[in-house]
Amino acid sequence: MGKKSKSFAESEERLTKAVRESAQEIWKAGLGAFSDLQQRARAVEGDRAGHVRETVDTLEKVFEERVTRALHSIGVPMRQDINALIERVDALSRQVAELQAAAKKPAKKTTTKKA
């Protein structure tokens, strides 16, 4: 049983690494393309430069949306997912600290008067 879970963990780790590397390569390729377009936009003057900048902005937006969709479809958590988990862990940590502090306090002695 332990062997199966170790094998599963290793294959999951390899898959995660491969996905991360693929995403980085996609991102680098996109950044390279945008860098090239930006350089071309700087070289163009007047109204054409404004049009090129608009095109670059549009392409950048489309690229970001597609990368986000691709990463989401393969199960890579997004920034908001990670932030939500961080907030939840922080809240749980505070609750644990409060419970530990309450457990360390001595119980109040209740005295009953004898008649």
Biopython code that builds the backbone (N, CA, C, O; Angstrom):
import numpy as np
from Bio.PDB.StructureBuilder import StructureBuilder

atoms = [
    (1, "MET", "N", (0.836, -1.198, 0.000)),
    (1, "MET", "CA", (0.000, 0.000, 0.000)),
    (1, "MET", "C", (0.868, 1.244, 0.000)),
    (1, "MET", "O", (0.604, 2.195, -0.737)),
    (2, "GLY", "N", (1.915, 1.238, 0.835)),
    (2, "GLY", "CA", (2.812, 2.376, 0.891)),
    (2, "GLY", "C", (3.515, 2.602, -0.425)),
    (2, "GLY", "O", (3.785, 3.741, -0.805)),
    (3, "LYS", "N", (3.815, 1.511, -1.129)),
    (3, "LYS", "CA", (4.507, 1.600, -2.409)),
    (3, "LYS", "C", (3.633, 2.283, -3.454)),
    (3, "LYS", "O", (4.122, 3.086, -4.249)),
    (4, "LYS", "N", (2.345, 1.965, -3.453)),
    (4, "LYS", "CA", (1.427, 2.578, -4.408)),
    (4, "LYS", "C", (1.327, 4.080, -4.165)),
    (4, "LYS", "O", (1.388, 4.864, -5.112)),
    (5, "SER", "N", (1.173, 4.487, -2.908)),
    (5, "SER", "CA", (1.011, 5.904, -2.626)),
    (5, "SER", "C", (2.296, 6.666, -2.945)),
    (5, "SER", "O", (2.239, 7.814, -3.386)),
    (6, "LYS", "N", (3.458, 6.035, -2.724)),
    (6, "LYS", "CA", (4.725, 6.678, -3.061)),
    (6, "LYS", "C", (4.832, 6.824, -4.577)),
    (6, "LYS", "O", (5.256, 7.869, -5.071)),
    (7, "SER", "N", (4.451, 5.791, -5.311)),
    (7, "SER", "CA", (4.489, 5.834, -6.770)),
    (7, "SER", "C", (3.532, 6.895, -7.294)),
    (7, "SER", "O", (3.861, 7.634, -8.222)),
    (8, "PHE", "N", (2.345, 6.968, -6.693)),
    (8, "PHE", "CA", (1.368, 7.968, -7.092)),
    (8, "PHE", "C", (1.905, 9.365, -6.824)),
    (8, "PHE", "O", (1.775, 10.254, -7.666)),
    (9, "ALA", "N", (2.502, 9.562, -5.665)),
    (9, "ALA", "CA", (3.050, 10.873, -5.310)),
    (9, "ALA", "C", (4.166, 11.271, -6.268)),
    (9, "ALA", "O", (4.266, 12.431, -6.667)),
    (10, "GLU", "N", (5.000, 10.307, -6.633)),
    (10, "GLU", "CA", (6.090, 10.596, -7.557)),
    (10, "GLU", "C", (5.556, 10.960, -8.940)),
    (10, "GLU", "O", (6.045, 11.899, -9.569)),
    (11, "SER", "N", (4.562, 10.223, -9.411)),
    (11, "SER", "CA", (4.009, 10.524, -10.735)),
    (11, "SER", "C", (3.267, 11.856, -10.709)),
    (11, "SER", "O", (3.307, 12.610, -11.680)),
    (12, "GLU", "N", (2.599, 12.141, -9.616)),
    (12, "GLU", "CA", (1.922, 13.427, -9.490)),
    (12, "GLU", "C", (2.944, 14.565, -9.463)),
    (12, "GLU", "O", (2.721, 15.623, -10.051)),
    (13, "GLU", "N", (4.040, 14.342, -8.790)),
    (13, "GLU", "CA", (5.104, 15.354, -8.733)),
    (13, "GLU", "C", (5.705, 15.591, -10.120)),
    (13, "GLU", "O", (5.962, 16.731, -10.505)),
    (14, "ARG", "N", (5.929, 14.502, -10.867)),
    (14, "ARG", "CA", (6.471, 14.638, -12.229)),
    (14, "ARG", "C", (5.489, 15.393, -13.119)),
    (14, "ARG", "O", (5.889, 16.257, -13.899)),
    (15, "LEU", "N", (4.210, 15.065, -13.000)),
    (15, "LEU", "CA", (3.194, 15.738, -13.797)),
    (15, "LEU", "C", (3.135, 17.224, -13.451)),
    (15, "LEU", "O", (3.067, 18.069, -14.344)),
    (16, "THR", "N", (3.162, 17.539, -12.176)),
    (16, "THR", "CA", (3.137, 18.931, -11.739)),
    (16, "THR", "C", (4.338, 19.687, -12.286)),
    (16, "THR", "O", (4.212, 20.822, -12.745)),
    (17, "LYS", "N", (5.496, 19.053, -12.234)),
    (17, "LYS", "CA", (6.719, 19.687, -12.745)),
    (17, "LYS", "C", (6.610, 19.921, -14.250)),
    (17, "LYS", "O", (6.989, 20.982, -14.746)),
    (18, "ALA", "N", (6.093, 18.933, -14.970)),
    (18, "ALA", "CA", (5.948, 19.062, -16.419)),
    (18, "ALA", "C", (4.967, 20.170, -16.780)),
    (18, "ALA", "O", (5.210, 20.941, -17.709)),
    (19, "VAL", "N", (3.866, 20.250, -16.053)),
    (19, "VAL", "CA", (2.870, 21.291, -16.302)),
    (19, "VAL", "C", (3.474, 22.662, -16.026)),
    (19, "VAL", "O", (3.293, 23.598, -16.804)),
    (20, "ARG", "N", (4.191, 22.773, -14.915)),
    (20, "ARG", "CA", (4.810, 24.048, -14.557)),
    (20, "ARG", "C", (5.814, 24.474, -15.626)),
    (20, "ARG", "O", (5.843, 25.638, -16.026)),
    (21, "GLU", "N", (6.631, 23.536, -16.085)),
    (21, "GLU", "CA", (7.613, 23.856, -17.121)),
    (21, "GLU", "C", (6.938, 24.255, -18.426)),
    (21, "GLU", "O", (7.380, 25.189, -19.095)),
    (22, "SER", "N", (5.873, 23.555, -18.790)),
    (22, "SER", "CA", (5.134, 23.897, -20.017)),
    (22, "SER", "C", (4.531, 25.290, -19.908)),
    (22, "SER", "O", (4.598, 26.080, -20.850)),
    (23, "ALA", "N", (3.948, 25.584, -18.764)),
    (23, "ALA", "CA", (3.340, 26.902, -18.561)),
    (23, "ALA", "C", (4.397, 27.999, -18.644)),
    (23, "ALA", "O", (4.152, 29.062, -19.215)),
    (24, "GLN", "N", (5.563, 27.740, -18.077)),
    (24, "GLN", "CA", (6.642, 28.727, -18.137)),
    (24, "GLN", "C", (7.108, 28.938, -19.568)),
    (24, "GLN", "O", (7.381, 30.070, -19.969)),
    (25, "GLU", "N", (7.201, 27.873, -20.336)),
    (25, "GLU", "CA", (7.614, 27.996, -21.737)),
    (25, "GLU", "C", (6.590, 28.780, -22.542)),
    (25, "GLU", "O", (6.956, 29.616, -23.368)),
    (26, "ILE", "N", (5.316, 28.516, -22.306)),
    (26, "ILE", "CA", (4.250, 29.247, -22.992)),
    (26, "ILE", "C", (4.340, 30.728, -22.634)),
    (26, "ILE", "O", (4.252, 31.599, -23.499)),
    (27, "TRP", "N", (4.515, 30.990, -21.352)),
    (27, "TRP", "CA", (4.593, 32.369, -20.886)),
    (27, "TRP", "C", (5.798, 33.075, -21.511)),
    (27, "TRP", "O", (5.681, 34.214, -21.963)),
    (28, "LYS", "N", (6.943, 32.411, -21.538)),
    (28, "LYS", "CA", (8.151, 33.008, -22.124)),
    (28, "LYS", "C", (7.948, 33.307, -23.604)),
    (28, "LYS", "O", (8.355, 34.363, -24.089)),
    (29, "ALA", "N", (7.325, 32.388, -24.317)),
    (29, "ALA", "CA", (7.073, 32.599, -25.746)),
    (29, "ALA", "C", (6.167, 33.804, -25.953)),
    (29, "ALA", "O", (6.409, 34.622, -26.840)),
    (30, "GLY", "N", (5.143, 33.913, -25.149)),
    (30, "GLY", "CA", (4.231, 35.056, -25.249)),
    (30, "GLY", "C", (4.921, 36.366, -24.927)),
    (30, "GLY", "O", (4.722, 37.368, -25.613)),
    (31, "LEU", "N", (5.737, 36.354, -23.878)),
    (31, "LEU", "CA", (6.461, 37.567, -23.524)),
    (31, "LEU", "C", (7.422, 37.983, -24.627)),
    (31, "LEU", "O", (7.586, 39.171, -24.902)),
    (32, "GLY", "N", (8.055, 36.999, -25.256)),
    (32, "GLY", "CA", (8.954, 37.300, -26.360)),
    (32, "GLY", "C", (8.216, 37.952, -27.518)),
    (32, "GLY", "O", (8.698, 38.913, -28.118)),
    (33, "ALA", "N", (7.045, 37.420, -27.821)),
    (33, "ALA", "CA", (6.240, 37.987, -28.908)),
    (33, "ALA", "C", (5.807, 39.407, -28.576)),
    (33, "ALA", "O", (5.860, 40.287, -29.436)),
    (34, "PHE", "N", (5.379, 39.640, -27.340)),
    (34, "PHE", "CA", (4.964, 40.980, -26.948)),
    (34, "PHE", "C", (6.138, 41.950, -26.945)),
    (34, "PHE", "O", (5.992, 43.107, -27.337)),
    (35, "SER", "N", (7.277, 41.488, -26.514)),
    (35, "SER", "CA", (8.470, 42.332, -26.524)),
    (35, "SER", "C", (8.798, 42.771, -27.946)),
    (35, "SER", "O", (9.120, 43.932, -28.199)),
    (36, "ASP", "N", (8.709, 41.816, -28.865)),
    (36, "ASP", "CA", (8.969, 42.122, -30.273)),
    (36, "ASP", "C", (7.966, 43.148, -30.799)),
    (36, "ASP", "O", (8.351, 44.098, -31.480)),
    (37, "LEU", "N", (6.688, 42.961, -30.486)),
    (37, "LEU", "CA", (5.664, 43.906, -30.927)),
    (37, "LEU", "C", (5.882, 45.295, -30.321)),
    (37, "LEU", "O", (5.691, 46.311, -30.989)),
    (38, "GLN", "N", (6.280, 45.325, -29.055)),
    (38, "GLN", "CA", (6.524, 46.618, -28.415)),
    (38, "GLN", "C", (7.696, 47.338, -29.079)),
    (38, "GLN", "O", (7.642, 48.552, -29.278)),
    (39, "GLN", "N", (8.734, 46.616, -29.416)),
    (39, "GLN", "CA", (9.870, 47.228, -30.104)),
    (39, "GLN", "C", (9.443, 47.772, -31.455)),
    (39, "GLN", "O", (9.859, 48.860, -31.855)),
    (40, "ARG", "N", (8.627, 47.026, -32.143)),
    (40, "ARG", "CA", (8.127, 47.501, -33.442)),
    (40, "ARG", "C", (7.253, 48.738, -33.270)),
    (40, "ARG", "O", (7.295, 49.657, -34.087)),
    (41, "ALA", "N", (6.467, 48.752, -32.205)),
    (41, "ALA", "CA", (5.588, 49.901, -31.951)),
    (41, "ALA", "C", (6.409, 51.157, -31.691)),
    (41, "ALA", "O", (6.039, 52.248, -32.125)),
    (42, "ARG", "N", (7.509, 51.006, -30.991)),
    (42, "ARG", "CA", (8.372, 52.162, -30.723)),
    (42, "ARG", "C", (8.993, 52.701, -32.006)),
    (42, "ARG", "O", (9.269, 53.895, -32.124)),
    (43, "ALA", "N", (9.204, 51.814, -32.952)),
    (43, "ALA", "CA", (9.848, 52.221, -34.199)),
    (43, "ALA", "C", (8.885, 52.963, -35.122)),
    (43, "ALA", "O", (9.319, 53.731, -35.981)),
    (44, "VAL", "N", (7.608, 52.745, -34.955)),
    (44, "VAL", "CA", (6.603, 53.364, -35.819)),
    (44, "VAL", "C", (6.194, 54.703, -35.199)),
    (44, "VAL", "O", (6.073, 54.810, -33.979)),
    (45, "GLU", "N", (5.981, 55.722, -36.035)),
    (45, "GLU", "CA", (5.621, 57.045, -35.532)),
    (45, "GLU", "C", (4.163, 57.372, -35.822)),
    (45, "GLU", "O", (3.511, 56.738, -36.652)),
    (46, "GLY", "N", (3.675, 58.385, -35.111)),
    (46, "GLY", "CA", (2.354, 58.955, -35.377)),
    (46, "GLY", "C", (1.189, 58.048, -35.070)),
    (46, "GLY", "O", (1.213, 57.290, -34.100)),
    (47, "ASP", "N", (0.165, 58.128, -35.902)),
    (47, "ASP", "CA", (-1.079, 57.379, -35.695)),
    (47, "ASP", "C", (-0.859, 55.878, -35.742)),
    (47, "ASP", "O", (-1.520, 55.118, -35.035)),
    (48, "ARG", "N", (0.057, 55.468, -36.566)),
    (48, "ARG", "CA", (0.320, 54.028, -36.676)),
    (48, "ARG", "C", (0.831, 53.476, -35.346)),
    (48, "ARG", "O", (0.505, 52.346, -34.981)),
    (49, "ALA", "N", (1.624, 54.258, -34.622)),
    (49, "ALA", "CA", (2.146, 53.806, -33.326)),
    (49, "ALA", "C", (0.996, 53.563, -32.352)),
    (49, "ALA", "O", (0.989, 52.580, -31.611)),
    (50, "GLY", "N", (0.019, 54.480, -32.365)),
    (50, "GLY", "CA", (-1.140, 54.304, -31.483)),
    (50, "GLY", "C", (-1.901, 53.041, -31.826)),
    (50, "GLY", "O", (-2.346, 52.316, -30.935)),
    (51, "HIS", "N", (-2.052, 52.777, -33.107)),
    (51, "HIS", "CA", (-2.754, 51.565, -33.545)),
    (51, "HIS", "C", (-1.975, 50.321, -33.140)),
    (51, "HIS", "O", (-2.561, 49.335, -32.693)),
    (52, "VAL", "N", (-0.664, 50.367, -33.295)),
    (52, "VAL", "CA", (0.174, 49.216, -32.919)),
    (52, "VAL", "C", (0.072, 48.982, -31.420)),
    (52, "VAL", "O", (-0.022, 47.837, -30.977)),
    (53, "ARG", "N", (0.090, 50.068, -30.623)),
    (53, "ARG", "CA", (-0.031, 49.912, -29.159)),
    (53, "ARG", "C", (-1.364, 49.280, -28.787)),
    (53, "ARG", "O", (-1.421, 48.410, -27.918)),
    (54, "GLU", "N", (-2.430, 49.713, -29.437)),
    (54, "GLU", "CA", (-3.749, 49.120, -29.176)),
    (54, "GLU", "C", (-3.744, 47.639, -29.523)),
    (54, "GLU", "O", (-4.297, 46.816, -28.793)),
    (55, "THR", "N", (-3.115, 47.309, -30.644)),
    (55, "THR", "CA", (-3.036, 45.908, -31.059)),
    (55, "THR", "C", (-2.240, 45.091, -30.050)),
    (55, "THR", "O", (-2.630, 43.978, -29.697)),
    (56, "VAL", "N", (-1.121, 45.649, -29.587)),
    (56, "VAL", "CA", (-0.297, 44.955, -28.596)),
    (56, "VAL", "C", (-1.102, 44.739, -27.322)),
    (56, "VAL", "O", (-1.081, 43.647, -26.753)),
    (57, "ASP", "N", (-1.814, 45.772, -26.868)),
    (57, "ASP", "CA", (-2.629, 45.640, -25.658)),
    (57, "ASP", "C", (-3.700, 44.566, -25.819)),
    (57, "ASP", "O", (-3.935, 43.771, -24.910)),
    (58, "THR", "N", (-4.339, 44.550, -26.972)),
    (58, "THR", "CA", (-5.368, 43.546, -27.242)),
    (58, "THR", "C", (-4.776, 42.145, -27.261)),
    (58, "THR", "O", (-5.333, 41.218, -26.673)),
    (59, "LEU", "N", (-3.647, 41.997, -27.938)),
    (59, "LEU", "CA", (-2.995, 40.688, -27.995)),
    (59, "LEU", "C", (-2.551, 40.229, -26.611)),
    (59, "LEU", "O", (-2.665, 39.051, -26.274)),
    (60, "GLU", "N", (-2.048, 41.157, -25.818)),
    (60, "GLU", "CA", (-1.612, 40.812, -24.465)),
    (60, "GLU", "C", (-2.786, 40.310, -23.642)),
    (60, "GLU", "O", (-2.668, 39.320, -22.920)),
    (61, "LYS", "N", (-3.917, 40.993, -23.750)),
    (61, "LYS", "CA", (-5.114, 40.590, -23.011)),
    (61, "LYS", "C", (-5.580, 39.197, -23.445)),
    (61, "LYS", "O", (-5.886, 38.348, -22.608)),
    (62, "VAL", "N", (-5.629, 38.973, -24.757)),
    (62, "VAL", "CA", (-6.045, 37.666, -25.287)),
    (62, "VAL", "C", (-5.089, 36.579, -24.813)),
    (62, "VAL", "O", (-5.520, 35.501, -24.403)),
    (63, "PHE", "N", (-3.795, 36.864, -24.871)),
    (63, "PHE", "CA", (-2.791, 35.887, -24.441)),
    (63, "PHE", "C", (-2.966, 35.532, -22.967)),
    (63, "PHE", "O", (-2.954, 34.356, -22.604)),
    (64, "GLU", "N", (-3.127, 36.547, -22.119)),
    (64, "GLU", "CA", (-3.304, 36.300, -20.684)),
    (64, "GLU", "C", (-4.561, 35.469, -20.420)),
    (64, "GLU", "O", (-4.541, 34.559, -19.592)),
    (65, "GLU", "N", (-5.645, 35.778, -21.118)),
    (65, "GLU", "CA", (-6.890, 35.032, -20.936)),
    (65, "GLU", "C", (-6.718, 33.570, -21.349)),
    (65, "GLU", "O", (-7.188, 32.668, -20.656)),
    (66, "ARG", "N", (-6.052, 33.339, -22.464)),
    (66, "ARG", "CA", (-5.868, 31.962, -22.939)),
    (66, "ARG", "C", (-4.940, 31.174, -22.035)),
    (66, "ARG", "O", (-5.194, 30.001, -21.764)),
    (67, "VAL", "N", (-3.873, 31.795, -21.566)),
    (67, "VAL", "CA", (-2.965, 31.098, -20.643)),
    (67, "VAL", "C", (-3.707, 30.770, -19.353)),
    (67, "VAL", "O", (-3.575, 29.669, -18.817)),
    (68, "THR", "N", (-4.478, 31.716, -18.861)),
    (68, "THR", "CA", (-5.250, 31.485, -17.637)),
    (68, "THR", "C", (-6.222, 30.324, -17.818)),
    (68, "THR", "O", (-6.334, 29.464, -16.946)),
    (69, "ARG", "N", (-6.922, 30.299, -18.948)),
    (69, "ARG", "CA", (-7.851, 29.193, -19.221)),
    (69, "ARG", "C", (-7.121, 27.865, -19.319)),
    (69, "ARG", "O", (-7.587, 26.856, -18.790)),
    (70, "ALA", "N", (-5.973, 27.861, -19.996)),
    (70, "ALA", "CA", (-5.208, 26.621, -20.154)),
    (70, "ALA", "C", (-4.727, 26.114, -18.801)),
    (70, "ALA", "O", (-4.838, 24.923, -18.508)),
    (71, "LEU", "N", (-4.198, 27.001, -17.983)),
    (71, "LEU", "CA", (-3.722, 26.602, -16.661)),
    (71, "LEU", "C", (-4.884, 26.111, -15.799)),
    (71, "LEU", "O", (-4.751, 25.132, -15.064)),
    (72, "HIS", "N", (-6.013, 26.792, -15.893)),
    (72, "HIS", "CA", (-7.187, 26.384, -15.118)),
    (72, "HIS", "C", (-7.679, 25.004, -15.563)),
    (72, "HIS", "O", (-8.076, 24.184, -14.736)),
    (73, "SER", "N", (-7.648, 24.758, -16.869)),
    (73, "SER", "CA", (-8.164, 23.486, -17.382)),
    (73, "SER", "C", (-7.304, 22.302, -16.959)),
    (73, "SER", "O", (-7.803, 21.180, -16.870)),
    (74, "ILE", "N", (-6.023, 22.533, -16.698)),
    (74, "ILE", "CA", (-5.169, 21.425, -16.247)),
    (74, "ILE", "C", (-5.028, 21.388, -14.727)),
    (74, "ILE", "O", (-4.267, 20.589, -14.182)),
    (75, "GLY", "N", (-5.777, 22.271, -14.049)),
    (75, "GLY", "CA", (-5.845, 22.188, -12.597)),
    (75, "GLY", "C", (-4.802, 22.982, -11.836)),
    (75, "GLY", "O", (-4.601, 22.738, -10.646)),
    (76, "VAL", "N", (-4.132, 23.924, -12.482)),
    (76, "VAL", "CA", (-3.156, 24.756, -11.775)),
    (76, "VAL", "C", (-3.939, 25.820, -11.006)),
    (76, "VAL", "O", (-4.732, 26.554, -11.595)),
    (77, "PRO", "N", (-3.719, 25.904, -9.694)),
    (77, "PRO", "CA", (-4.473, 26.887, -8.909)),
    (77, "PRO", "C", (-4.091, 28.317, -9.300)),
    (77, "PRO", "O", (-2.930, 28.608, -9.587)),
    (78, "MET", "N", (-5.070, 29.181, -9.305)),
    (78, "MET", "CA", (-4.853, 30.576, -9.645)),
    (78, "MET", "C", (-4.539, 31.369, -8.378)),
    (78, "MET", "O", (-4.709, 30.872, -7.265)),
    (79, "ARG", "N", (-4.089, 32.586, -8.557)),
    (79, "ARG", "CA", (-3.693, 33.445, -7.432)),
    (79, "ARG", "C", (-4.828, 33.580, -6.415)),
    (79, "ARG", "O", (-4.582, 33.500, -5.211)),
    (80, "GLN", "N", (-6.065, 33.783, -6.877)),
    (80, "GLN", "CA", (-7.171, 33.959, -5.932)),
    (80, "GLN", "C", (-7.437, 32.675, -5.145)),
    (80, "GLN", "O", (-7.842, 32.737, -3.984)),
    (81, "ASP", "N", (-7.215, 31.514, -5.764)),
    (81, "ASP", "CA", (-7.374, 30.246, -5.052)),
    (81, "ASP", "C", (-6.340, 30.130, -3.933)),
    (81, "ASP", "O", (-6.656, 29.736, -2.811)),
    (82, "ILE", "N", (-5.110, 30.479, -4.262)),
    (82, "ILE", "CA", (-4.027, 30.398, -3.281)),
    (82, "ILE", "C", (-4.265, 31.406, -2.156)),
    (82, "ILE", "O", (-4.066, 31.085, -0.985)),
    (83, "ASN", "N", (-4.689, 32.626, -2.506)),
    (83, "ASN", "CA", (-4.962, 33.634, -1.482)),
    (83, "ASN", "C", (-6.086, 33.192, -0.555)),
    (83, "ASN", "O", (-6.019, 33.415, 0.654)),
    (84, "ALA", "N", (-7.117, 32.566, -1.113)),
    (84, "ALA", "CA", (-8.220, 32.067, -0.286)),
    (84, "ALA", "C", (-7.726, 30.983, 0.668)),
    (84, "ALA", "O", (-8.127, 30.949, 1.832)),
    (85, "LEU", "N", (-6.860, 30.102, 0.182)),
    (85, "LEU", "CA", (-6.302, 29.062, 1.048)),
    (85, "LEU", "C", (-5.431, 29.665, 2.141)),
    (85, "LEU", "O", (-5.476, 29.209, 3.284)),
    (86, "ILE", "N", (-4.645, 30.674, 1.812)),
    (86, "ILE", "CA", (-3.807, 31.338, 2.808)),
    (86, "ILE", "C", (-4.670, 31.956, 3.899)),
    (86, "ILE", "O", (-4.367, 31.828, 5.085)),
    (87, "GLU", "N", (-5.750, 32.629, 3.494)),
    (87, "GLU", "CA", (-6.659, 33.225, 4.475)),
    (87, "GLU", "C", (-7.276, 32.160, 5.372)),
    (87, "GLU", "O", (-7.405, 32.355, 6.581)),
    (88, "ARG", "N", (-7.654, 31.036, 4.777)),
    (88, "ARG", "CA", (-8.265, 29.948, 5.562)),
    (88, "ARG", "C", (-7.261, 29.358, 6.547)),
    (88, "ARG", "O", (-7.607, 29.083, 7.696)),
    (89, "VAL", "N", (-6.030, 29.163, 6.106)),
    (89, "VAL", "CA", (-4.986, 28.630, 6.994)),
    (89, "VAL", "C", (-4.730, 29.602, 8.133)),
    (89, "VAL", "O", (-4.575, 29.185, 9.281)),
    (90, "ASP", "N", (-4.684, 30.901, 7.827)),
    (90, "ASP", "CA", (-4.479, 31.909, 8.874)),
    (90, "ASP", "C", (-5.611, 31.866, 9.903)),
    (90, "ASP", "O", (-5.365, 31.928, 11.107)),
    (91, "ALA", "N", (-6.848, 31.759, 9.420)),
    (91, "ALA", "CA", (-7.998, 31.705, 10.329)),
    (91, "ALA", "C", (-7.931, 30.449, 11.206)),
    (91, "ALA", "O", (-8.182, 30.511, 12.410)),
    (92, "LEU", "N", (-7.595, 29.324, 10.598)),
    (92, "LEU", "CA", (-7.487, 28.085, 11.373)),
    (92, "LEU", "C", (-6.335, 28.167, 12.379)),
    (92, "LEU", "O", (-6.458, 27.665, 13.496)),
    (93, "SER", "N", (-5.240, 28.781, 12.001)),
    (93, "SER", "CA", (-4.104, 28.940, 12.916)),
    (93, "SER", "C", (-4.504, 29.784, 14.126)),
    (93, "SER", "O", (-4.135, 29.473, 15.258)),
    (94, "ARG", "N", (-5.265, 30.858, 13.874)),
    (94, "ARG", "CA", (-5.738, 31.688, 14.995)),
    (94, "ARG", "C", (-6.646, 30.885, 15.919)),
    (94, "ARG", "O", (-6.552, 30.992, 17.142)),
    (95, "GLN", "N", (-7.527, 30.079, 15.326)),
    (95, "GLN", "CA", (-8.433, 29.263, 16.144)),
    (95, "GLN", "C", (-7.651, 28.259, 16.980)),
    (95, "GLN", "O", (-7.966, 28.057, 18.153)),
    (96, "VAL", "N", (-6.650, 27.635, 16.404)),
    (96, "VAL", "CA", (-5.825, 26.666, 17.139)),
    (96, "VAL", "C", (-5.101, 27.368, 18.276)),
    (96, "VAL", "O", (-5.043, 26.845, 19.389)),
    (97, "ALA", "N", (-4.547, 28.550, 18.009)),
    (97, "ALA", "CA", (-3.840, 29.300, 19.056)),
    (97, "ALA", "C", (-4.787, 29.662, 20.196)),
    (97, "ALA", "O", (-4.417, 29.575, 21.367)),
    (98, "GLU", "N", (-6.010, 30.069, 19.850)),
    (98, "GLU", "CA", (-6.998, 30.404, 20.882)),
    (98, "GLU", "C", (-7.359, 29.172, 21.716)),
    (98, "GLU", "O", (-7.471, 29.259, 22.939)),
    (99, "LEU", "N", (-7.537, 28.044, 21.064)),
    (99, "LEU", "CA", (-7.871, 26.813, 21.783)),
    (99, "LEU", "C", (-6.715, 26.376, 22.679)),
    (99, "LEU", "O", (-6.936, 25.919, 23.800)),
    (100, "GLN", "N", (-5.480, 26.516, 22.189)),
    (100, "GLN", "CA", (-4.318, 26.148, 23.007)),
    (100, "GLN", "C", (-4.201, 27.066, 24.217)),
    (100, "GLN", "O", (-3.895, 26.613, 25.320)),
    (101, "ALA", "N", (-4.443, 28.355, 24.009)),
    (101, "ALA", "CA", (-4.380, 29.301, 25.121)),
    (101, "ALA", "C", (-5.456, 28.993, 26.149)),
    (101, "ALA", "O", (-5.209, 29.058, 27.354)),
    (102, "ALA", "N", (-6.653, 28.658, 25.674)),
    (102, "ALA", "CA", (-7.754, 28.327, 26.583)),
    (102, "ALA", "C", (-7.455, 27.053, 27.357)),
    (102, "ALA", "O", (-7.828, 26.938, 28.524)),
    (103, "ALA", "N", (-6.786, 26.093, 26.723)),
    (103, "ALA", "CA", (-6.470, 24.827, 27.386)),
    (103, "ALA", "C", (-5.401, 25.015, 28.454)),
    (103, "ALA", "O", (-5.369, 24.268, 29.431)),
    (104, "LYS", "N", (-4.536, 25.991, 28.284)),
    (104, "LYS", "CA", (-3.458, 26.221, 29.249)),
    (104, "LYS", "C", (-3.934, 26.965, 30.492)),
    (104, "LYS", "O", (-3.311, 26.859, 31.549)),
    (105, "LYS", "N", (-5.020, 27.711, 30.382)),
    (105, "LYS", "CA", (-5.537, 28.447, 31.531)),
    (105, "LYS", "C", (-6.099, 27.459, 32.545)),
    (105, "LYS", "O", (-6.820, 26.528, 32.188)),
    (106, "PRO", "N", (-5.761, 27.671, 33.809)),
    (106, "PRO", "CA", (-6.326, 26.761, 34.825)),
    (106, "PRO", "C", (-7.833, 26.999, 34.947)),
    (106, "PRO", "O", (-8.323, 28.121, 34.822)),
    (107, "ALA", "N", (-8.524, 25.926, 35.188)),
    (107, "ALA", "CA", (-9.978, 26.027, 35.331)),
    (107, "ALA", "C", (-10.281, 26.800, 36.598)),
    (107, "ALA", "O", (-9.579, 26.657, 37.599)),
    (108, "LYS", "N", (-11.328, 27.623, 36.560)),
    (108, "LYS", "CA", (-11.711, 28.390, 37.733)),
    (108, "LYS", "C", (-12.228, 27.447, 38.805)),
    (108, "LYS", "O", (-13.009, 26.531, 38.549)),
    (109, "LYS", "N", (-11.763, 27.709, 40.006)),
    (109, "LYS", "CA", (-12.222, 26.868, 41.114)),
    (109, "LYS", "C", (-13.596, 27.350, 41.550)),
    (109, "LYS", "O", (-13.829, 28.538, 41.773)),
    (110, "THR", "N", (-14.462, 26.419, 41.659)),
    (110, "THR", "CA", (-15.804, 26.750, 42.128)),
    (110, "THR", "C", (-15.929, 26.181, 43.535)),
    (110, "THR", "O", (-15.815, 24.975, 43.755)),
    (111, "THR", "N", (-16.156, 27.043, 44.432)),
    (111, "THR", "CA", (-16.302, 26.590, 45.827)),
    (111, "THR", "C", (-17.758, 26.585, 46.199)),
    (111, "THR", "O", (-18.518, 27.497, 45.872)),
    (112, "THR", "N", (-18.112, 25.567, 46.868)),
    (112, "THR", "CA", (-19.488, 25.491, 47.355)),
    (112, "THR", "C", (-19.451, 25.613, 48.865)),
    (112, "THR", "O", (-18.634, 24.984, 49.538)),
    (113, "LYS", "N", (-20.309, 26.396, 49.358)),
    (113, "LYS", "CA", (-20.368, 26.582, 50.817)),
    (113, "LYS", "C", (-21.136, 25.442, 51.444)),
    (113, "LYS", "O", (-22.212, 25.046, 50.996)),
    (114, "LYS", "N", (-20.530, 24.931, 52.507)),
    (114, "LYS", "CA", (-21.217, 23.838, 53.217)),
    (114, "LYS", "C", (-22.134, 24.442, 54.246)),
    (114, "LYS", "O", (-21.778, 25.413, 54.915)),
    (115, "ALA", "N", (-23.268, 23.894, 54.370)),
    (115, "ALA", "CA", (-24.244, 24.414, 55.295)),
    (115, "ALA", "C", (-24.024, 23.986, 56.703)),
    (115, "ALA", "O", (-24.790, 24.363, 57.590)),
]
sb = StructureBuilder()
sb.init_structure("model")
sb.init_model(0)
sb.init_chain("A")
sb.init_seg("    ")
for serial, (resi, resn, name, xyz) in enumerate(atoms, 1):
    if name == "N":
        sb.init_residue(resn, " ", resi, " ")
    sb.init_atom(name, np.array(xyz, "f"), 0.0, 1.0, " ", f" {name:<3s}", serial, name[0])
structure = sb.get_structure()
